Amino acid sequence: MIPIGDRLLIKPIDAAEISSGGVIMPDLANEATNQGEVIAVGPGKLLENGQRGQMQASAGDTVGYAKFGTNKITIDEVEYVTIKEQDTLLIIKGDK
């Protein structure tokens, strides 16, 4: 699966899951924002000069993103969201 342009394919993280730092994220904390794991990234935005913009997020990163502006998609009974990279609020780089 490869998103088109500057889009990210994200698997949302359940609000009640425990973060890698051991912090429990209650539902109230995620009312306006969500977190998820980046599953795939597009090739980048097509610029006016014909080149592609570089994507900042990578597969395996955890991102925070606004709840609004996402598109839900189900693939093999798993729910994902797609968003434009510009709609991410922060990137938590994965351990690689």
C-alpha positions as CSV (number, residue, x, y, z in Angstrom):
1,M,0.0,0.0,0.0
2,I,1.5,3.3,-1.1
3,P,-0.4,6.5,-0.4
4,I,-0.6,9.1,-3.2
5,G,1.3,12.4,-3.0
6,D,2.0,13.8,0.4
7,R,-0.4,11.5,2.3
8,L,0.3,9.2,5.2
9,L,-1.4,5.9,5.9
10,I,-1.8,5.6,9.7
11,K,-3.0,2.9,12.0
12,P,-4.7,4.7,14.9
13,I,-3.5,3.9,18.4
14,D,-6.3,3.1,20.9
15,A,-6.7,6.1,23.3
16,A,-6.5,3.7,26.3
17,E,-3.2,2.1,25.2
18,I,-0.1,2.7,27.2
19,S,2.6,4.7,25.5
20,S,6.2,3.5,25.2
21,G,7.0,5.8,28.2
22,G,4.4,4.1,30.3
23,V,1.9,6.9,30.3
24,I,-1.7,5.9,30.0
25,M,-3.5,8.1,27.5
26,P,-7.1,8.6,28.7
27,D,-9.9,9.2,26.2
28,L,-10.4,12.8,27.4
29,A,-6.8,13.7,26.4
30,N,-7.4,12.6,22.8
31,E,-10.7,14.4,22.2
32,A,-9.2,16.8,19.7
33,T,-6.1,15.0,18.6
34,N,-5.2,11.4,17.9
35,Q,-2.0,9.3,17.7
36,G,-1.1,6.6,15.3
37,E,1.6,4.6,13.7
38,V,2.6,5.5,10.2
39,I,2.3,2.4,8.1
40,A,3.2,3.9,4.7
41,V,4.1,7.3,3.2
42,G,3.5,8.7,-0.2
43,P,6.3,9.8,-2.5
44,G,5.8,13.5,-1.5
45,K,4.0,16.5,-2.9
46,L,4.5,17.3,-6.5
47,L,6.1,20.7,-6.7
48,E,5.6,23.3,-9.5
49,N,9.1,22.5,-10.8
50,G,8.1,18.9,-11.3
51,Q,10.2,17.5,-8.4
52,R,8.8,15.9,-5.3
53,G,8.9,17.4,-1.8
54,Q,10.7,15.4,0.8
55,M,8.4,13.6,3.4
56,Q,9.4,14.2,7.0
57,A,7.5,11.2,8.5
58,S,8.6,7.6,7.9
59,A,7.0,4.2,8.2
60,G,7.2,3.2,11.9
61,D,7.0,6.7,13.3
62,T,4.3,7.6,15.7
63,V,2.5,10.8,14.8
64,G,0.0,13.1,16.5
65,Y,-2.7,14.5,14.2
66,A,-5.9,16.5,14.4
67,K,-9.1,14.4,14.5
68,F,-10.6,16.5,11.7
69,G,-9.4,16.2,8.1
70,T,-8.8,12.5,8.2
71,N,-10.2,9.9,5.8
72,K,-11.0,6.5,7.3
73,I,-10.3,3.4,5.2
74,T,-10.7,-0.3,6.1
75,I,-8.2,-2.8,4.6
76,D,-8.5,-6.5,5.4
77,E,-10.9,-5.6,8.3
78,V,-8.3,-3.2,9.9
79,E,-9.2,0.4,10.2
80,Y,-6.7,3.1,9.0
81,V,-6.8,6.8,8.4
82,T,-5.1,8.8,5.6
83,I,-4.0,12.4,6.1
84,K,-1.9,14.9,4.3
85,E,1.5,15.2,6.0
86,Q,0.9,18.9,6.7
87,D,-2.0,17.9,9.0
88,T,0.4,16.1,11.4
89,L,1.0,17.9,14.6
90,L,4.2,16.1,15.7
91,I,6.4,13.1,14.9
92,I,7.8,10.8,17.6
93,K,10.6,9.0,15.8
94,G,10.6,5.3,16.2
95,D,13.6,3.3,17.5
96,K,15.5,2.1,14.4
